[in-house]
Amino acid sequence: MGNNTKTIKIGCGSFCIPLAILFIILKVENVIEWSWVWVLSPLWIPWAVFALAAIFTLGFMLLVVILKAVTGR
């Protein structure tokens, strides 16, 4: 008997890319008058959120290391 499990992957690829394509089509057809920055935002906003989370995490880790060094714990 084979393994018939199916995996459903939900992420940015299943939502962001089709949304970006939709925005590009609407922009090219002059339906929306947004800046290209916002038309392409579904592609760059997830990366920006990830980068901010990584910076916050690294900053917090650095703060913990500094506090441990100062207090001697």
MMTF fields as JSON, N, C-alpha, C and O atoms, coordinates in Angstrom:
{
  "mmtfVersion": "1.0.0",
  "mmtfProducer": "UNKNOWN",
  "numBonds": 291,
  "numAtoms": 292,
  "numGroups": 73,
  "numChains": 1,
  "numModels": 1,
  "chainsPerModel": [1],
  "groupsPerChain": [73],
  "chainIdList": ["A"],
  "bondAtomList": [4, 2, 8, 6, 12, 10, 16, 14, 20, 18, 24, 22, 28, 26, 32, 30, 36, 34, 40, 38, 44, 42, 48, 46, 52, 50, 56, 54, 60, 58, 64, 62, 68, 66, 72, 70, 76, 74, 80, 78, 84, 82, 88, 86, 92, 90, 96, 94, 100, 98, 104, 102, 108, 106, 112, 110, 116, 114, 120, 118, 124, 122, 128, 126, 132, 130, 136, 134, 140, 138, 144, 142, 148, 146, 152, 150, 156, 154, 160, 158, 164, 162, 168, 166, 172, 170, 176, 174, 180, 178, 184, 182, 188, 186, 192, 190, 196, 194, 200, 198, 204, 202, 208, 206, 212, 210, 216, 214, 220, 218, 224, 222, 228, 226, 232, 230, 236, 234, 240, 238, 244, 242, 248, 246, 252, 250, 256, 254, 260, 258, 264, 262, 268, 266, 272, 270, 276, 274, 280, 278, 284, 282, 288, 286],
  "bondOrderList": [1, 1, 1, 1, 1, 1, 1, 1, 1, 1, 1, 1, 1, 1, 1, 1, 1, 1, 1, 1, 1, 1, 1, 1, 1, 1, 1, 1, 1, 1, 1, 1, 1, 1, 1, 1, 1, 1, 1, 1, 1, 1, 1, 1, 1, 1, 1, 1, 1, 1, 1, 1, 1, 1, 1, 1, 1, 1, 1, 1, 1, 1, 1, 1, 1, 1, 1, 1, 1, 1, 1, 1],
  "groupList": [{"groupName": "MET", "atomNameList": ["N", "CA", "C", "O"], "elementList": ["N", "C", "C", "O"], "formalChargeList": [0, 0, 0, 0], "bondAtomList": [1, 0, 2, 1, 3, 2], "bondOrderList": [1, 1, 2], "singleLetterCode": "M", "chemCompType": "L-PEPTIDE LINKING"}, {"groupName": "GLY", "atomNameList": ["N", "CA", "C", "O"], "elementList": ["N", "C", "C", "O"], "formalChargeList": [0, 0, 0, 0], "bondAtomList": [1, 0, 2, 1, 3, 2], "bondOrderList": [1, 1, 2], "singleLetterCode": "G", "chemCompType": "PEPTIDE LINKING"}, {"groupName": "ASN", "atomNameList": ["N", "CA", "C", "O"], "elementList": ["N", "C", "C", "O"], "formalChargeList": [0, 0, 0, 0], "bondAtomList": [1, 0, 2, 1, 3, 2], "bondOrderList": [1, 1, 2], "singleLetterCode": "N", "chemCompType": "L-PEPTIDE LINKING"}, {"groupName": "THR", "atomNameList": ["N", "CA", "C", "O"], "elementList": ["N", "C", "C", "O"], "formalChargeList": [0, 0, 0, 0], "bondAtomList": [1, 0, 2, 1, 3, 2], "bondOrderList": [1, 1, 2], "singleLetterCode": "T", "chemCompType": "L-PEPTIDE LINKING"}, {"groupName": "LYS", "atomNameList": ["N", "CA", "C", "O"], "elementList": ["N", "C", "C", "O"], "formalChargeList": [0, 0, 0, 0], "bondAtomList": [1, 0, 2, 1, 3, 2], "bondOrderList": [1, 1, 2], "singleLetterCode": "K", "chemCompType": "L-PEPTIDE LINKING"}, {"groupName": "ILE", "atomNameList": ["N", "CA", "C", "O"], "elementList": ["N", "C", "C", "O"], "formalChargeList": [0, 0, 0, 0], "bondAtomList": [1, 0, 2, 1, 3, 2], "bondOrderList": [1, 1, 2], "singleLetterCode": "I", "chemCompType": "L-PEPTIDE LINKING"}, {"groupName": "CYS", "atomNameList": ["N", "CA", "C", "O"], "elementList": ["N", "C", "C", "O"], "formalChargeList": [0, 0, 0, 0], "bondAtomList": [1, 0, 2, 1, 3, 2], "bondOrderList": [1, 1, 2], "singleLetterCode": "C", "chemCompType": "L-PEPTIDE LINKING"}, {"groupName": "SER", "atomNameList": ["N", "CA", "C", "O"], "elementList": ["N", "C", "C", "O"], "formalChargeList": [0, 0, 0, 0], "bondAtomList": [1, 0, 2, 1, 3, 2], "bondOrderList": [1, 1, 2], "singleLetterCode": "S", "chemCompType": "L-PEPTIDE LINKING"}, {"groupName": "PHE", "atomNameList": ["N", "CA", "C", "O"], "elementList": ["N", "C", "C", "O"], "formalChargeList": [0, 0, 0, 0], "bondAtomList": [1, 0, 2, 1, 3, 2], "bondOrderList": [1, 1, 2], "singleLetterCode": "F", "chemCompType": "L-PEPTIDE LINKING"}, {"groupName": "PRO", "atomNameList": ["N", "CA", "C", "O"], "elementList": ["N", "C", "C", "O"], "formalChargeList": [0, 0, 0, 0], "bondAtomList": [1, 0, 2, 1, 3, 2], "bondOrderList": [1, 1, 2], "singleLetterCode": "P", "chemCompType": "L-PEPTIDE LINKING"}, {"groupName": "LEU", "atomNameList": ["N", "CA", "C", "O"], "elementList": ["N", "C", "C", "O"], "formalChargeList": [0, 0, 0, 0], "bondAtomList": [1, 0, 2, 1, 3, 2], "bondOrderList": [1, 1, 2], "singleLetterCode": "L", "chemCompType": "L-PEPTIDE LINKING"}, {"groupName": "ALA", "atomNameList": ["N", "CA", "C", "O"], "elementList": ["N", "C", "C", "O"], "formalChargeList": [0, 0, 0, 0], "bondAtomList": [1, 0, 2, 1, 3, 2], "bondOrderList": [1, 1, 2], "singleLetterCode": "A", "chemCompType": "L-PEPTIDE LINKING"}, {"groupName": "VAL", "atomNameList": ["N", "CA", "C", "O"], "elementList": ["N", "C", "C", "O"], "formalChargeList": [0, 0, 0, 0], "bondAtomList": [1, 0, 2, 1, 3, 2], "bondOrderList": [1, 1, 2], "singleLetterCode": "V", "chemCompType": "L-PEPTIDE LINKING"}, {"groupName": "GLU", "atomNameList": ["N", "CA", "C", "O"], "elementList": ["N", "C", "C", "O"], "formalChargeList": [0, 0, 0, 0], "bondAtomList": [1, 0, 2, 1, 3, 2], "bondOrderList": [1, 1, 2], "singleLetterCode": "E", "chemCompType": "L-PEPTIDE LINKING"}, {"groupName": "TRP", "atomNameList": ["N", "CA", "C", "O"], "elementList": ["N", "C", "C", "O"], "formalChargeList": [0, 0, 0, 0], "bondAtomList": [1, 0, 2, 1, 3, 2], "bondOrderList": [1, 1, 2], "singleLetterCode": "W", "chemCompType": "L-PEPTIDE LINKING"}, {"groupName": "ARG", "atomNameList": ["N", "CA", "C", "O"], "elementList": ["N", "C", "C", "O"], "formalChargeList": [0, 0, 0, 0], "bondAtomList": [1, 0, 2, 1, 3, 2], "bondOrderList": [1, 1, 2], "singleLetterCode": "R", "chemCompType": "L-PEPTIDE LINKING"}],
  "groupTypeList": [0, 1, 2, 2, 3, 4, 3, 5, 4, 5, 1, 6, 1, 7, 8, 6, 5, 9, 10, 11, 5, 10, 8, 5, 5, 10, 4, 12, 13, 2, 12, 5, 13, 14, 7, 14, 12, 14, 12, 10, 7, 9, 10, 14, 5, 9, 14, 11, 12, 8, 11, 10, 11, 11, 5, 8, 3, 10, 1, 8, 0, 10, 10, 12, 12, 5, 10, 4, 11, 12, 3, 1, 15],
  "groupIdList": [1, 2, 3, 4, 5, 6, 7, 8, 9, 10, 11, 12, 13, 14, 15, 16, 17, 18, 19, 20, 21, 22, 23, 24, 25, 26, 27, 28, 29, 30, 31, 32, 33, 34, 35, 36, 37, 38, 39, 40, 41, 42, 43, 44, 45, 46, 47, 48, 49, 50, 51, 52, 53, 54, 55, 56, 57, 58, 59, 60, 61, 62, 63, 64, 65, 66, 67, 68, 69, 70, 71, 72, 73],
  "secStructList": [7, 7, 7, 7, 7, 7, 7, 7, 7, 7, 1, 2, 2, 2, 2, 2, 2, 2, 2, 2, 2, 2, 2, 2, 2, 2, 2, 2, 6, 6, 1, 7, 7, 7, 7, 2, 2, 2, 2, 6, 2, 2, 2, 2, 2, 2, 2, 2, 2, 2, 2, 2, 2, 2, 2, 2, 2, 2, 2, 2, 2, 2, 2, 2, 2, 2, 2, 2, 2, 2, 2, 6, 7],
  "xCoordList": [0.838, 0.0, 0.878, 1.865, 0.513, 1.285, 0.815, -0.272, 1.637, 1.317, 0.597, 1.199, -0.668, -1.483, -1.721, -2.793, -0.738, -0.926, -0.683, 0.176, -1.438, -1.293, -0.912, -1.443, 0.003, 0.462, -0.092, 0.006, -0.672, -1.167, -0.205, -0.009, 0.381, 1.316, 0.639, 0.215, 0.552, -0.028, 1.046, 1.582, 1.348, 2.372, 2.246, 1.205, 3.314, 3.277, 3.098, 2.444, 3.656, 3.553, 2.13, 1.786, 1.294, -0.08, -0.98, -2.133, -0.462, -1.282, -0.606, -1.236, 0.658, 1.346, 1.604, 1.407, 2.039, 2.374, 1.136, 1.172, 0.035, -1.167, -1.683, -2.179, -1.563, -1.983, -1.108, -1.619, 0.193, 1.101, 0.776, 0.781, 0.498, 0.142, -1.145, -1.257, -2.115, -3.367, -3.122, -3.652, -2.321, -2.013, -1.288, -1.572, -0.354, 0.377, -0.572, -0.485, -1.477, -2.449, -3.334, -3.588, -3.803, -4.653, -3.89, -4.464, -2.612, -1.794, -1.571, -1.702, -1.235, -0.977, -2.243, -2.178, -3.39, -4.664, -5.232, -6.345, -4.478, -4.886, -6.174, -6.93, -6.423, -7.57, -7.24, -8.095, -5.998, -5.531, -4.411, -3.69, -4.266, -3.241, -2.221, -1.726, -1.91, -0.97, 0.45, 0.716, 1.347, 2.76, 3.203, 2.605, 4.266, 4.77, 5.264, 5.272, 5.677, 6.107, 4.975, 5.202, 3.763, 2.625, 2.07, 1.516, 2.211, 1.784, 2.613, 2.091, 3.9, 4.792, 4.933, 5.727, 4.178, 4.295, 4.024, 4.636, 3.153, 3.001, 4.292, 4.436, 5.219, 6.484, 7.519, 8.325, 7.525, 8.583, 8.156, 9.015, 6.884, 6.453, 6.775, 7.243, 6.55, 6.931, 8.421, 8.801, 9.263, 10.704, 11.031, 11.903, 10.337, 10.58, 10.169, 10.864, 9.059, 8.613, 9.627, 9.958, 10.116, 11.134, 12.406, 12.982, 12.841, 14.062, 13.899, 14.813, 12.76, 12.524, 12.498, 13.03, 11.889, 11.864, 13.272, 13.628, 14.074, 15.451, 16.275, 17.052, 16.12, 16.85, 16.436, 17.286, 15.142, 14.651, 15.221, 15.662, 15.21, 15.722, 17.217, 17.668, 17.98, 19.412, 19.704, 20.618, 18.935, 19.105, 18.81, 19.532, 17.764, 17.414, 18.497, 18.858, 19.007, 20.082, 21.335, 21.996, 21.665, 22.816, 22.619, 23.553, 21.422, 21.118, 21.284, 21.826, 20.831, 20.975, 22.451, 22.864, 23.246, 24.678, 25.362, 26.19, 25.025, 25.627, 25.24, 26.089, 23.966, 23.517, 24.177, 24.513, 24.37, 25.053, 26.513, 27.054, 27.147, 28.547, 28.692, 29.659, 27.749, 27.8, 27.5, 28.177, 26.489, 26.087, 26.934, 26.925, 27.656, 28.504, 27.764, 28.306, 26.561, 25.77, 25.967, 25.38],
  "yCoordList": [-1.184, 0.0, 1.24, 1.319, 2.186, 3.419, 4.47, 4.384, 5.424, 6.534, 7.608, 8.229, 7.832, 8.762, 10.078, 10.671, 10.536, 11.804, 12.954, 12.883, 13.993, 15.196, 16.359, 16.519, 17.149, 18.303, 19.562, 19.765, 20.396, 21.686, 22.751, 22.907, 23.47, 24.52, 25.864, 26.206, 26.607, 27.937, 28.916, 28.808, 29.835, 30.812, 31.988, 32.212, 32.718, 33.898, 33.53, 34.265, 32.426, 32.033, 31.791, 32.025, 31.32, 31.022, 32.253, 32.201, 33.351, 34.553, 35.777, 36.534, 35.977, 37.206, 37.3, 38.358, 36.217, 36.266, 36.495, 37.354, 35.755, 36.073, 37.496, 38.15, 37.968, 39.332, 40.345, 41.337, 40.111, 40.991, 40.986, 42.036, 39.819, 39.727, 40.491, 41.193, 40.354, 41.094, 42.597, 43.329, 43.062, 44.491, 44.99, 46.086, 44.194, 44.602, 44.736, 45.698, 43.776, 43.837, 45.078, 45.782, 45.341, 46.511, 47.803, 48.756, 47.849, 49.04, 49.247, 50.363, 48.179, 48.284, 48.681, 49.416, 48.202, 48.53, 49.87, 50.237, 50.599, 51.91, 51.865, 52.836, 50.754, 50.646, 51.288, 51.91, 51.128, 51.75, 52.729, 52.537, 53.765, 54.771, 54.789, 55.85, 53.623, 53.519, 53.678, 53.513, 53.999, 53.988, 52.539, 51.621, 52.343, 50.991, 50.369, 49.145, 51.2, 50.675, 49.892, 48.814, 50.424, 49.749, 48.639, 47.667, 48.768, 47.681, 46.425, 45.31, 46.622, 45.484, 45.147, 44.28, 45.817, 45.601, 44.162, 43.738, 43.391, 42.001, 41.191, 40.15, 41.655, 40.938, 41.362, 40.534, 42.63, 43.08, 43.195, 43.149, 43.339, 43.488, 42.245, 42.408, 41.019, 39.86, 39.844, 39.49, 40.22, 40.282, 41.369, 41.185, 42.502, 43.588, 43.171, 43.485, 42.474, 41.996, 41.003, 41.055, 40.104, 39.153, 39.871, 39.538, 40.854, 41.594, 42.343, 42.338, 42.981, 43.686, 42.726, 43.04, 41.571, 40.571, 40.075, 39.882, 39.87, 39.41, 40.481, 40.163, 41.734, 42.833, 42.957, 43.134, 42.865, 42.941, 41.802, 42.016, 40.593, 39.431, 39.568, 39.308, 39.97, 40.145, 41.255, 41.129, 42.338, 43.413, 42.946, 43.297, 42.166, 41.646, 40.705, 40.752, 39.855, 38.944, 39.719, 39.36, 40.759, 41.592, 42.27, 42.353, 42.75, 43.376, 42.388, 42.743, 41.167, 40.139, 39.847, 39.725, 39.734, 39.458, 40.61, 40.381, 41.839, 43.004, 43.045, 43.284, 42.815, 42.83, 41.718, 41.932, 40.546, 39.463, 39.824, 39.503, 40.491, 40.885, 41.955, 41.938, 42.882, 43.969, 43.468, 43.851, 42.614, 42.148, 40.964, 40.647, 40.307, 39.176, 37.89, 36.987, 37.765, 36.53, 35.589, 34.506],
  "zCoordList": [0.0, 0.0, 0.0, 0.731, -0.812, -0.926, 0.067, 0.638, 0.243, 1.137, 0.331, -0.545, 0.612, -0.159, 0.568, 0.442, 1.323, 2.021, 1.062, 0.182, 1.244, 0.418, 1.319, 2.418, 0.838, 1.598, 0.965, -0.245, 1.794, 1.327, 1.833, 3.038, 0.909, 1.277, 1.066, -0.038, 2.141, 2.058, 2.496, 3.598, 1.663, 1.982, 1.04, 0.422, 0.947, 0.108, -1.365, -2.105, -1.793, -3.19, -3.633, -4.791, -2.712, -3.08, -3.018, -3.446, -2.491, -2.372, -2.969, -3.707, -2.661, -3.052, -4.549, -5.147, -5.15, -6.576, -7.444, -8.325, -7.226, -8.015, -7.764, -8.681, -6.521, -6.223, -6.956, -7.477, -7.003, -7.732, -9.224, -9.866, -9.77, -11.19, -11.46, -12.465, -10.565, -10.708, -10.678, -11.514, -9.719, -9.618, -10.868, -11.35, -11.397, -12.601, -13.781, -14.543, -13.936, -15.032, -14.89, -15.867, -13.66, -13.442, -13.716, -14.243, -13.368, -13.612, -15.108, -15.61, -15.813, -17.258, -18.005, -18.989, -17.546, -18.184, -17.706, -18.082, -16.882, -16.358, -15.546, -15.524, -14.886, -13.997, -12.652, -12.021, -12.229, -10.998, -11.336, -12.315, -10.539, -10.782, -9.652, -9.271, -9.125, -8.028, -8.547, -9.737, -7.639, -7.948, -8.13, -7.569, -8.927, -9.136, -7.842, -7.704, -6.893, -5.592, -4.939, -4.388, -4.997, -4.373, -5.243, -4.729, -6.55, -7.432, -7.162, -7.162, -6.934, -6.685, -5.2, -4.835, -4.355, -2.912, -2.456, -1.475, -3.1, -2.647, -2.775, -2.133, -3.589, -3.751, -2.722, -2.297, -2.306, -1.396, 0.057, 0.938, 0.347, 1.744, 2.59, 3.716, 2.11, 2.946, 3.277, 4.393, 2.328, 2.588, 3.599, 4.448, 3.514, 4.471, 5.879, 6.845, 6.004, 7.318, 7.882, 9.067, 7.037, 7.481, 7.926, 8.962, 7.142, 7.475, 8.793, 9.618, 9.003, 10.261, 11.444, 12.509, 11.268, 12.345, 12.647, 13.81, 11.606, 11.813, 12.52, 13.421, 12.131, 12.777, 14.233, 15.107, 14.503, 15.878, 16.717, 17.847, 16.162, 16.888, 17.164, 18.28, 16.164, 16.362, 17.367, 18.182, 17.314, 18.283, 19.699, 20.633, 19.864, 21.176, 21.696, 22.872, 20.819, 21.217, 21.615, 22.59, 20.888, 21.221, 22.567, 23.365, 22.821, 24.105, 25.251, 26.297, 25.07, 26.107, 26.361, 27.514, 25.309, 25.465, 26.194, 27.075, 25.834, 26.505, 27.976, 28.834, 28.274, 29.667, 30.474, 31.639, 29.894, 30.598, 30.862, 31.92, 29.9, 30.073, 31.146, 31.908, 31.214, 32.173, 33.58, 34.534, 33.712, 35.037, 35.501, 36.691, 34.614, 34.991, 35.223, 35.861, 34.74, 34.917, 33.779, 33.764]
}
